[in-house]
Amino acid sequence: MWNCWAWGSFSADAPGPYPTAYPRRPSERGLALSLTLPGDPRSASIGRNAVTASLHAYGLTPYIWPAALVVAELVGVTSTMTPGQELYVSARHRDNALRVVVWDQHPRHCDPDAVSLCEERRRSALWLLAAVVNEWGGDWGVCDALPPHVGTKSWVQLPR
């Protein structure tokens, strides 16, 4: 283990060096991360890095690999559904489970055929996410955002 006074310590067992300014102790409240990202496929990297660093800081390293993939897939796919429009990303750890939510501004279609086609296109684009969530024994889904929000909410829940 390499220590640096100015930045804290770097953990040799973590996937990548993440400096910590304070000792890593899980918060009483648990992880609560929210951020807004541009509707661009390159935002997947920003979301992935933010969630990875937050999980590491909260001592939730077992979630890093699946959560990084989940965020990258959700942000990457939703950004192609509503290019140029902002996305909202949320990650929460409560009751021994990690919940990741991505809201996009994709409006609900009026035509039932368009609704079915859009839902199928979104679900088939998230095939890798579905495989990882299934392997972890988690759940995922896509639904309309509840008023007053507009758009689509994609969510994943990963148990410990």
Disulfide bonds with the S-S distance in Angstrom:
none
